[in-house]
Every structure is written in C-alpha cells, then in structure tokens.
Amino acid sequence: MDDRPLWVEIAERAGGPRDAGPEVWWDEPRPHEGGRRCVVRRRPDGTIEDVLPPGWNARNRVIEYGGRSWRVHRGRLVFTDWSDGRIHLCEPGGDPVPLTPEGPARYGDLVVHGDEVWCVREVGEGHDVTRDIIAVPLDGSPPRSVIRTHHFLMNPRISPDGRQIAWIGWNHPDMPWDATELCVAPVEGGPCRVVASGASIVQAEWRDDDGLYAVADPDGWWNIHHIGLDGTATNLTPLPLEFGDATWKLGATFFALAGERIVAMYGTADERRLGVIDRPAPGAPIRDVGGDYTYWAPALSSDGVSVVGVAASPYRPYEVVRVDLESGTREVLSPRKELPPAELIPRPEAVTVDGVHAHVYPPSADGPAPYVVFVHGGPTSSAPPVIDLEVAYFTSRGIGVAEVNYGGSTGYGRAYRERLRHNWGVVDVRDCETVARWLTSTGRASRVAIRGGSAGGWTSLAALVHSDVFCGAVSHYGISDPEGWAAETHDFESRYLDGLIGPLPETRQRYLDRSPELHAARASGPALLMHGLEDKVVDPSQSERFAAALARHGGRWACLTFPGEQHGWRREPTIVRVLEAELAFYGLIFGFPTPEVPPLTLEGTA
C-alpha cells in the first residue's frame, strides 16, 4: 500500500546546457499496471515522462527485498528488470538492451562509475547463495568480479581518484542492524582493509581519498562519523537521534554529500527531519530545511546546490521534494495526488504507554469505538506517523487505529531495538497488549483487534493465542511456525531468529512455546489469513497451517490466497480485495454491517 518512490536521483541532461537545470528521476509503483515500478523523469521545464517502457519493471530480488534497481548514466537509464533479473541499458524512448548474460544471477545496489555500473551480484536459491561486487561495462563487455569477502555485501563506492573501493559486509548470524564491517581495497586488486567494525554501519560515502563519512551506531544511535583509512573514527553528530535505519533494502541513502556539506535525515520514529551540516565537525549545528514534512525517506540525492528526497507528513502524502540548500526553499516535483476530504484524514497522536511508543488515529465517530492495533513488519522497523490511506479507510468507517512501535522497533536507539533480542513473541505481544489495555482503560476503545504483515502477522497471531485482550487477528503473509520458517525462508533471514528467539537446536523449546500454530487452541477470537502464492520470504503454507490448526481445535478463520503476489501487495485488484476482506472481517467480529464490501464467510464452529 506504500505509494512512495524508492529512489530519486538528480541527473545532468545528456548534451544539454547546465544552466537549463538538471533533471530529476524517480521510480514509482504502478498497481494499475500489475504492480510494476516505473522510472520517470522530470525535465527542467517541469514536464514529467516515463523513461521505462510499458511492460518493464525496475525491481530486483537481491536479498529478496531488493536493492537500488536503477541509475542514470548520461541521460540513459541503467536498471534491473524483475522478469529476467538482468541489468539493462535504456535510451529514453528506446528499447532496453541487456548488459548481463542470461542466467540465475540477480543484481542490485547499482552505482555508476565512469562507463561501468558497479553492483552486488547474487547467485543461488534458498540458503545456498553466494555474493560478490562486480563491474559491468556499459558497452556490453563481460562483467568482472571485483570483491568477494563477506556472505552479504552492499554499498560499493569508488574513491574520488578512482583507485579505491569501499563497501560494507557482514556474515551470518548477524543482520545488518546487528554488526557490519566497512572495508576498503584497491580497485585493481589488493589486500582488503577493515576500517570500521563492531557496530551497525548502514551507509558510507567517500569524503576524500583519505576517509569516508559513515552512518554507524557504536554509541547506541545511528550517527554520522568520519572514518579515516587508518581506522580512526570521529562522531560528527553525537546526539540521541537516528541518522540511519535498518537496511531491509540495499542502496538506501540516509545522507548525501553536497560539496563540503552533508544533507541528512535525522530524528526518531516519531519525527524524521531533514537537515544540513554546513561545516562537518563534532557537534556542528544542524540547519533544519525539512519544513512541515515530518518524515524523510532514505532516498536523498544532491547536486551540491539542492537536495531531492521523498517526504511526507500526517497531512501530506509521499512527494518528491527539491530543497534549495541555501534558502531552504522547497518545491514539490511529483504530480499532485488526489486525497479524500480533509475531514476523513485522521490526526495522529503520539503516545508513550509504560515505555511503549505508539501513534493513535482516532475514528470519525465520538465515544468508545472498536480499535485495531496495527503491528509493523520487520520486526526491526517502525511505523512513521504519516498520512496512510489504509488507516483512513478504517478510521473513516468508525474503527480507530493504534500503530505500535513495540520494543525492537527502530528509531529509538539500539537499546530499545534490542529489547526484542531473544524475546520475539513475548515483548512485541506484551507491548501491543499494553497499548490495547490503555485504549480500553481510558474509554477510547470498546473492543480491540490486532493486525499486521509479515513479522507483524506473526505478532498478531501470537497475540491471538497468548493473550486474551484481542477479539480477532488479521495476518497479511505472516509467520505462524517459527521453526519451520527458519528452515524454509530465504538466505538473508535464515539466521534472523538466532537473535530474535535463539539459536537452534539449543533453544528449540522457545520456538515451541511461542508458536502460534502449536497454541491455536487458545485463540481468543477468529483469524483472517491472507497470503501471496509467490511469496519467497514467508511460504504460503505458514497461513495454511495456522488455518488447519484452528480447524482442529474448533476455531474460526478465513484464508485468502493471491496468485501472482509475492511478499506484499502490489496489484490493484489484490489491494482492493484485501482491504474489503479486512473491513468485512471487522464487521463480523465487532458486530456492525459492511454492505459496501463483498461478504466474508468464516470457516469453523460458529
């Protein structure tokens, strides 16, 4: 349901005069075109046009969640296509030409250097996967492997003199928000040096040939550091604020260099601002240029004069915004989005209940109302308080929403993030329960249900069977059997549960104790289960097995599957059907009519 572009880029016009101004490129989802992502460009005169021809889809499957899928090279588009996984070169208005051979390889985290594109290459399926950083000539010559050091790699960056490459790597069982290494090596081959380690490093950019700026959290917060090639590190932003976030997609740009300046997003999960550090040094002031936007996505690009990013607020949808770095003047570049009337857009209230962070969206009706606790995925992620038409869909129909940033969420420092360590299925459930009880005790909520996607689906099902607070649960492509999921999921997350629950087989009893499937007999209400049949992250059998467990124990459920969908909803018919089914489900468990949507039948004992 997320309509924000993933990436933006400022690019010079090929052969055009500089004083005409640069072009701005971005990619955007097209649910009405089968869910493809289309790259578009905005010319200096303000006209916007598609660059990617119909039928092509700028996505990739690197670590299954994808990574930077396109770049601009002298007015041409270099991109990875979802259908064949290959890298292609496309002249605007022309047909894409493949640059990489046919085969099982996947490519992502693209960056252009000279007449080559450097990227991460991934080969293999399941848990048997290898990765390296390669250089792909844009003239069609064969790619060559450059770096092969870690099981996971990202952030290839070439030094200004073209002689060195920097990258970030990590190995199982770490996730990139646990610990990574920042490495440097000669481009033409030579020994690799680890210049920073022992923390989560999520982005690095060359300051000059002798050092880099990097977002890392050795002090418990993702701050911007200067890293020397001798391994010395200086924290330039020693603040209890996050200048980075969890790396679920490769290629995130949490900050951009603008000459001597650094432009960065920073804040907490309650508000993420945009600021400029004019003279980077420890404790240097941050000049805020974010305006009334309260969330900036990690997709910043700068030409030294301005910065372009993707921003939103509780009252403004995701927009591509250009900011002049001197004046702070902001200009919206993307087309205007049609929104419902203002009175139908709920106003979020940030609350903290017994140390648990949440954003509450009251319904349109007064008095106690049914509420749904929204649980974000990840679980190492967060829910920002921005306009969300999915939330408005329910609040406009009298259902309140509380988005809970439970322990384990990003945006509040490492200590809050690690509250979930070995406690997944315990802390997340308890924190959601805490907010739900607060909603009822304060007279806001009459009854409370819970819903979430992926890891949020796990928490929703775990809360349904391990708590008596929730009268029903909705799981979008969620996990119900953690031990089975660890064995069958993709390589990137195959050791994730080592930190979330514990290593197997030593802590197997925790998996059994927390499994929603094994405790379905204790469900406090019905469940609505929805899953894409091409999901490689959470196999559809996870939903099917939970439905079967409810059936064995006299529970009630509905299970909907969607051909052609992966881990998340991208096609317009699916998005509509999912929302309508969820509303119908709430009508059944909360006891109100929903004549505007198709009826939903619950299986099992009435």
C-alpha positions in Angstrom: 0.0 0.0 0.0 3.1 2.2 0.2 3.0 4.7 -2.7 6.3 6.4 -2.1 9.1 6.2 -4.7 12.0 4.1 -3.5 14.8 6.2 -5.1 15.4 9.6 -6.6 18.3 10.9 -8.5 19.5 14.3 -9.8 21.0 13.9 -13.2 22.6 16.2 -15.7 20.9 16.3 -19.1 22.9 14.4 -21.7 24.3 17.0 -24.1 22.2 19.8 -22.5 23.4 23.1 -21.1 23.9 23.1 -17.4 22.2 26.4 -16.9 18.9 24.8 -18.1 19.0 22.9 -14.8 19.3 19.2 -14.0 16.6 16.6 -14.5 15.2 14.7 -11.6 14.4 11.0 -11.9 12.5 8.7 -9.6 10.6 5.4 -9.6 7.0 4.9 -8.6 4.7 2.0 -8.1 2.0 1.2 -10.7 -0.6 -1.0 -9.1 -2.9 -0.5 -12.1 -0.1 -1.9 -14.3 0.3 -5.2 -12.5 2.4 -3.6 -9.7 5.4 -2.7 -11.7 7.8 0.0 -10.7 8.2 2.6 -13.5 11.2 5.1 -13.7 10.1 8.6 -14.7 12.0 11.8 -15.2 11.1 15.5 -14.7 12.6 17.8 -17.2 13.8 21.3 -16.3 10.7 22.7 -17.9 8.5 20.7 -15.5 7.2 18.1 -17.9 7.2 14.5 -16.5 7.5 11.4 -18.7 8.0 7.7 -18.3 11.5 6.5 -19.1 10.9 2.8 -18.6 8.8 1.4 -21.5 5.5 -0.4 -20.7 5.9 -4.0 -19.5 9.3 -3.4 -17.9 9.6 -3.4 -14.1 12.6 -1.8 -12.3 12.8 -4.2 -9.4 15.1 -7.0 -8.3 15.3 -9.8 -5.9 18.6 -9.2 -4.2 18.2 -10.4 -0.6 14.5 -10.9 -1.7 13.6 -7.4 -0.6 15.6 -5.8 -3.5 18.2 -3.1 -3.7 18.9 0.0 -5.7 17.5 -1.1 -9.0 18.4 1.8 -11.4 20.8 4.6 -12.0 21.2 7.4 -14.6 24.2 7.5 -16.9 24.5 10.5 -19.3 20.8 10.7 -19.8 20.3 6.9 -20.1 18.7 4.5 -17.7 20.6 1.5 -16.3 18.2 -0.8 -14.5 17.4 -4.3 -13.3 14.3 -5.9 -14.7 12.1 -8.0 -12.4 11.2 -10.6 -15.0 14.7 -11.7 -16.1 16.8 -10.3 -13.3 19.3 -8.9 -15.8 20.8 -5.4 -16.0 19.7 -3.4 -19.0 20.6 -0.1 -20.6 17.8 2.0 -22.0 17.8 5.2 -24.0 14.7 7.3 -23.3 12.1 6.3 -25.9 14.2 3.3 -26.9 14.1 -0.4 -26.2 16.2 -1.8 -23.2 19.4 -3.7 -24.2 20.7 -6.3 -21.7 24.2 -5.8 -20.3 24.5 -9.1 -18.3 24.1 -12.6 -19.5 21.1 -14.8 -19.2 21.2 -17.0 -16.1 20.2 -17.3 -12.5 22.1 -14.2 -11.2 20.4 -11.3 -9.5 21.9 -7.8 -9.4 21.2 -4.8 -7.1 22.6 -1.8 -5.3 23.7 -0.2 -8.6 26.2 2.7 -8.7 27.7 4.2 -11.9 31.4 4.7 -12.2 32.8 6.0 -15.5 31.4 3.8 -18.2 30.6 0.9 -15.9 28.0 0.1 -13.4 29.2 -1.5 -10.1 26.7 -3.6 -8.1 26.1 -6.6 -5.9 25.6 -9.9 -7.7 23.8 -12.7 -6.0 23.7 -16.3 -7.3 21.8 -19.2 -5.8 18.5 -20.1 -4.2 17.3 -20.9 -0.7 20.2 -20.9 1.8 22.8 -21.8 -0.9 23.7 -18.3 -2.1 27.0 -16.5 -3.0 27.5 -12.8 -3.5 30.2 -10.6 -4.9 30.6 -7.0 -6.1 31.1 -6.8 -9.9 31.8 -4.2 -12.5 29.5 -4.3 -15.6 30.8 -2.3 -18.7 28.1 -0.3 -20.4 29.5 -1.2 -23.8 28.3 -4.8 -23.4 31.7 -6.4 -22.5 31.6 -9.2 -20.0 31.2 -8.3 -16.3 34.2 -8.9 -14.0 34.2 -9.8 -10.3 36.0 -7.3 -8.0 35.2 -8.1 -4.4 34.2 -11.3 -2.7 34.8 -11.1 1.1 31.5 -11.5 3.1 28.4 -13.5 2.7 26.5 -10.3 2.4 27.7 -7.1 0.6 26.4 -3.7 -0.1 27.3 0.0 -0.6 30.0 -0.2 -3.3 31.6 3.2 -3.6 34.6 4.3 -5.6 37.0 6.9 -4.2 37.3 10.3 -6.0 40.6 9.4 -7.6 39.1 6.1 -8.8 41.8 4.0 -7.2 40.0 2.5 -4.2 36.6 0.9 -3.5 34.8 0.9 -0.2 31.9 -1.4 0.7 30.0 -2.8 3.7 29.9 -6.5 4.5 28.6 -8.9 7.2 28.1 -12.6 7.8 25.6 -14.9 9.4 24.2 -14.9 12.0 24.4 -11.1 12.1 21.8 -8.9 10.5 23.0 -5.6 9.1 21.5 -3.8 12.1 23.5 -6.0 14.4 27.1 -5.7 13.1 28.8 -4.9 9.8 32.3 -4.1 8.6 33.3 -1.1 6.5 36.1 -2.2 4.1 38.5 -0.6 1.6 40.6 -2.2 -1.1 42.4 -1.1 -4.3 40.1 -1.2 -7.3 42.6 -3.1 -9.4 43.0 -5.8 -6.7 45.0 -6.0 -3.5 44.6 -6.5 0.2 41.3 -5.7 1.9 41.4 -3.4 5.0 38.6 -3.3 7.6 38.5 0.4 8.6 35.4 0.1 10.9 33.7 -2.7 12.7 31.9 -3.7 15.9 28.8 -1.7 15.1 26.0 -1.4 12.6 27.2 0.6 9.6 24.4 1.3 7.1 25.9 3.8 4.6 29.3 5.1 3.7 30.5 7.8 1.2 34.0 9.0 0.4 34.8 12.4 1.8 38.1 12.4 0.0 40.7 9.8 -0.9 41.8 9.5 2.7 38.5 9.0 4.5 34.8 8.4 4.5 31.6 9.6 6.1 29.6 6.7 7.5 26.4 6.2 9.5 27.2 3.8 12.4 25.9 3.2 15.9 28.9 2.4 18.2 27.4 4.7 20.8 23.9 3.3 20.6 22.5 5.7 17.9 23.0 5.7 14.2 25.1 8.9 14.0 27.3 10.2 11.2 31.0 9.5 11.7 34.2 10.4 9.9 36.2 7.2 9.3 39.9 7.5 8.5 41.6 4.9 6.4 43.8 4.2 9.5 40.6 3.2 11.4 40.2 6.3 13.4 36.5 7.3 13.9 35.0 10.7 15.0 31.3 11.1 15.8 30.2 14.2 14.0 26.6 14.1 15.4 26.9 12.8 19.0 23.1 13.1 19.6 20.4 10.6 20.9 18.9 10.8 17.4 18.9 8.4 14.5 20.6 9.4 11.2 20.1 5.9 9.8 17.7 3.0 9.9 17.6 -0.8 9.4 18.8 -2.0 6.0 16.0 -4.0 4.5 16.7 -2.8 1.0 20.2 -2.3 -0.3 21.1 1.1 -1.6 19.5 3.4 1.0 20.9 6.9 1.1 20.3 8.3 4.6 22.6 11.2 3.8 24.1 12.9 0.7 27.2 15.0 0.2 26.7 18.5 -1.2 30.2 19.8 -1.8 31.6 20.3 1.7 28.2 19.9 3.3 26.3 16.9 4.5 22.5 16.7 4.0 20.9 14.1 6.2 17.6 12.8 7.5 17.6 12.5 11.3 15.2 12.2 14.3 13.2 9.4 15.8 10.4 7.2 14.6 8.0 9.9 15.8 9.5 12.6 13.5 12.3 12.3 10.9 13.6 15.7 9.8 15.9 16.9 7.0 19.0 18.9 8.0 22.2 20.4 6.6 25.5 20.3 8.3 27.4 23.1 6.6 30.8 22.5 8.3 31.0 18.9 9.4 32.8 18.6 12.7 31.9 17.1 16.1 28.9 18.9 17.5 28.5 21.1 14.4 25.0 22.7 14.2 22.3 21.1 12.0 20.3 23.5 10.0 16.8 22.2 9.5 15.4 22.5 6.0 12.6 20.0 6.2 9.7 22.4 6.5 6.5 20.9 7.6 7.4 17.4 6.5 7.7 15.0 9.4 9.2 12.0 7.6 12.0 11.9 5.0 12.8 8.6 3.3 16.3 7.3 2.9 16.4 8.3 -0.8 18.4 11.6 -0.8 20.3 12.9 -3.9 22.2 16.2 -4.2 23.9 18.1 -6.9 25.7 20.4 -4.4 23.1 23.2 -4.8 19.9 21.4 -3.9 18.8 18.1 -2.5 16.0 15.9 -3.7 14.2 13.4 -1.5 10.9 11.7 -0.7 8.9 13.3 2.2 5.5 13.0 3.9 3.6 14.2 6.9 0.3 13.3 8.6 -1.4 15.6 6.2 0.7 15.3 3.0 1.3 12.1 1.0 4.7 11.0 -0.1 6.0 13.6 -2.5 9.3 14.1 -4.4 10.6 17.3 -3.0 13.6 19.5 -4.0 15.1 21.8 -1.4 17.5 24.7 -2.1 20.3 24.3 0.3 21.0 28.0 0.7 17.5 29.4 1.1 15.7 26.2 2.2 13.0 26.8 -0.4 11.1 23.6 -1.2 9.4 22.6 -4.4 7.2 19.6 -5.0 8.2 17.8 -8.2 5.9 14.8 -8.3 2.4 15.1 -9.6 -0.3 16.0 -7.1 -2.1 13.1 -5.5 -5.8 13.1 -5.1 -6.8 12.7 -1.4 -10.0 12.2 0.4 -11.7 15.2 2.0 -9.6 16.6 4.9 -12.2 15.6 7.5 -11.6 11.9 6.6 -7.9 12.1 7.3 -7.2 11.2 10.9 -4.9 13.2 13.0 -2.3 11.0 14.8 -1.4 11.4 18.4 2.0 10.2 19.6 1.7 8.5 23.0 4.1 6.5 25.2 2.4 4.0 27.5 4.6 2.4 30.1 7.6 3.0 27.8 5.9 1.7 24.7 5.7 4.1 21.7 2.5 4.3 19.6 0.7 6.6 17.2 -3.1 6.7 17.8 -5.5 7.5 15.0 -9.0 8.2 16.4 -12.0 7.2 14.4 -14.5 9.6 12.9 -17.2 8.7 15.5 -17.2 10.0 19.0 -17.2 7.8 22.2 -15.8 4.3 22.7 -15.2 2.6 19.4 -13.7 -0.6 18.1 -10.0 -0.3 17.6 -7.3 -2.2 15.7 -3.7 -2.4 16.8 -1.5 -2.2 13.7 1.7 -4.1 14.0 4.5 -3.1 11.6 6.7 -5.8 9.9 10.4 -6.4 10.2 10.2 -6.6 13.2 13.3 -4.4 13.0 11.4 -1.5 11.5 8.9 1.2 12.6 5.7 2.9 11.7 6.1 6.6 11.0 3.2 9.0 11.7 2.4 9.9 8.1 -0.7 10.0 6.0 -1.8 6.5 5.3 -5.0 6.0 3.3 -5.2 2.4 4.5 -5.5 3.8 8.1 -8.0 6.4 6.8 -10.0 3.6 5.2 -10.8 2.2 8.6 -11.0 5.3 10.7 -13.5 6.9 8.3 -15.7 3.9 8.9 -15.6 4.2 12.7 -12.7 2.0 13.5 -9.8 3.5 15.5 -6.2 2.5 14.7 -3.2 2.4 17.0 0.2 1.8 15.4 2.5 0.3 18.0 6.3 0.8 17.7 6.9 -2.1 20.1 10.3 -3.0 21.7 12.5 -4.0 18.8 11.4 -1.1 16.6 14.0 1.2 15.0 14.1 5.0 15.6 14.7 5.0 19.4 18.3 3.8 19.6 19.9 0.4 19.9 18.8 -0.2 23.5 15.1 0.0 22.5 15.8 -2.1 19.4 17.4 -4.8 21.4 14.6 -5.1 23.9 13.3 -7.8 21.5 16.5 -9.8 21.5 15.6 -13.4 22.3 12.1 -12.1 23.2 10.2 -12.1 19.9 6.7 -13.3 20.5 7.0 -12.0 24.1 8.0 -8.3 24.2 6.2 -7.4 21.0 3.0 -9.2 22.2 3.2 -7.6 25.6 3.8 -4.1 24.2 0.8 -4.4 21.9 -1.3 -5.7 24.8 -0.1 -2.7 26.9 -1.4 -0.2 24.3 -4.6 -2.2 23.8 -5.4 -2.2 27.6 -4.6 1.5 27.7 -7.1 2.1 24.9 -9.9 0.3 26.8 -9.0 1.7 30.3 -9.1 5.3 29.0 -12.5 4.7 27.4 -11.3 5.1 23.9 -11.8 1.5 22.8 -14.8 -0.7 23.2 -13.1 -3.8 21.8 -9.7 -4.3 20.2 -8.4 -6.5 17.4 -4.9 -6.8 16.0 -3.4 -7.0 12.5 0.0 -6.9 10.8 2.0 -8.1 7.8 5.0 -10.5 7.7 6.6 -10.2 11.2 3.6 -8.1 12.1 1.4 -11.0 11.1 3.5 -13.2 13.5 2.9 -10.8 16.4 -0.8 -10.6 15.6 -1.2 -14.4 15.6 1.0 -14.8 18.7 -1.1 -12.2 20.5 -4.3 -14.0 19.4 -3.1 -17.2 21.1 -1.0 -15.9 24.0 -3.3 -13.0 25.2 -7.0 -12.7 25.9 -7.1 -9.0 25.0 -7.8 -9.3 21.3 -11.1 -10.3 19.8 -9.6 -11.2 16.4 -6.5 -11.0 14.3 -5.6 -10.3 10.7 -2.4 -11.7 9.3 -1.0 -10.5 6.0 1.6 -13.0 4.8 2.5 -13.7 8.4 4.6 -16.4 10.2 2.8 -19.0 12.3 5.5 -21.6 12.8 8.9 -20.1 13.6 10.9 -23.3 13.5 9.5 -24.2 10.1 10.0 -20.7 8.8 13.7 -20.6 9.8 14.2 -23.8 7.7 12.3 -22.7 4.7 12.9 -19.0 4.3 15.4 -17.2 2.1 19.1 -16.8 2.9 19.0 -13.2 4.2 16.7 -14.0 7.1 17.7 -17.7 7.6 19.6 -16.9 10.8 17.5 -13.9 11.9 15.8 -15.9 14.6 19.1 -16.6 16.3 18.8 -13.1 17.7 15.0 -12.8 17.9 14.4 -16.1 19.6 17.6 -18.0 20.0 19.9 -20.4 18.1 18.6 -23.8 17.1 18.7 -26.5 18.3 19.8 -25.2 21.7 16.7 -23.0 22.3 14.1 -25.1 20.4 11.7 -25.1 23.4 11.3 -21.3 23.0 10.2 -21.9 19.4 7.7 -24.5 20.5 6.4 -22.4 23.4 5.8 -19.3 21.3 4.5 -20.9 18.1 1.0 -19.6 17.2 0.3 -22.8 15.3 1.0 -25.1 18.2 -1.2 -23.0 20.5 -4.1 -22.4 18.2 -6.4 -24.0 20.7 -6.0 -20.9 22.9 -7.1 -18.4 20.2 -9.2 -15.6 21.7 -11.0 -14.9 18.5 -11.2 -15.6 14.8 -8.4 -15.0 12.3 -8.3 -13.7 8.8 -5.2 -15.0 6.9 -4.1 -13.6 3.5 -1.0 -14.7 1.5 0.6 -14.3 -1.9 1.3 -17.6 -3.6 4.7 -16.5 -4.9 6.0 -15.4 -1.5 9.7 -16.4 -1.2 10.1 -14.8 2.3 7.2 -16.4 4.1 5.9 -19.5 2.4 2.1 -19.5 2.0 1.9 -22.8 3.9 2.5 -20.7 7.1 -1.0 -19.3 6.8 -2.5 -22.6 5.6 -1.0 -24.5 8.6 -2.4 -22.0 11.1 -5.9 -22.3 9.4 -5.6 -26.1 9.7 -4.6 -25.8 13.4 -7.7 -23.6 14.1 -9.8 -26.1 12.3 -8.5 -29.0 14.5 -9.3 -27.0 17.7 -12.7 -25.6 16.8 -11.6 -22.1 15.9 -12.9 -19.8 13.2 -11.0 -18.4 10.3 -10.9 -17.3 6.7 -7.9 -17.9 4.4 -7.4 -16.0 1.1 -4.6 -16.6 -1.3 -3.5 -14.5 -4.3 -1.7 -15.8 -7.4 1.0 -13.6 -8.8 1.6 -11.7 -5.5 4.9 -12.0 -3.6 5.7 -10.7 -0.1 3.4 -7.7 -0.1 0.5 -6.5 -2.2 1.4 -4.7 -5.5 -1.5 -5.3 -7.8 -4.6 -3.1 -7.8 -7.2 -5.9 -7.7 -5.4 -7.5 -4.8 -5.1 -4.3 -2.8 -8.8 -3.7 -3.2 -9.8 -7.3 -2.3 -7.5 -7.3 0.8 -8.9 -4.1 2.2 -12.5 -5.1 1.5 -12.0 -8.5 3.1 -10.4 -6.9 6.2 -13.3 -4.5 6.6 -15.8 -7.3 6.3 -13.8 -9.3 8.9 -14.0 -6.4 11.4 -17.7 -6.1 10.7 -18.1 -9.7 11.7 -16.0 -9.6 14.9 -17.1 -6.1 16.0 -20.7 -6.6 15.1 -21.6 -3.9 12.5 -22.8 -4.2 8.9 -20.5 -3.7 6.0 -22.8 -3.6 2.9 -20.3 -1.7 0.8 -17.9 -4.7 0.5 -18.4 -8.3 -0.5 -19.4 -10.6 2.4 -16.7 -12.7 4.1 -17.5 -16.2 5.4 -15.6 -17.6 8.4 -15.0 -21.3 8.4 -15.2 -23.3 11.6 -17.5 -23.6 14.6 -19.9 -20.6 14.9 
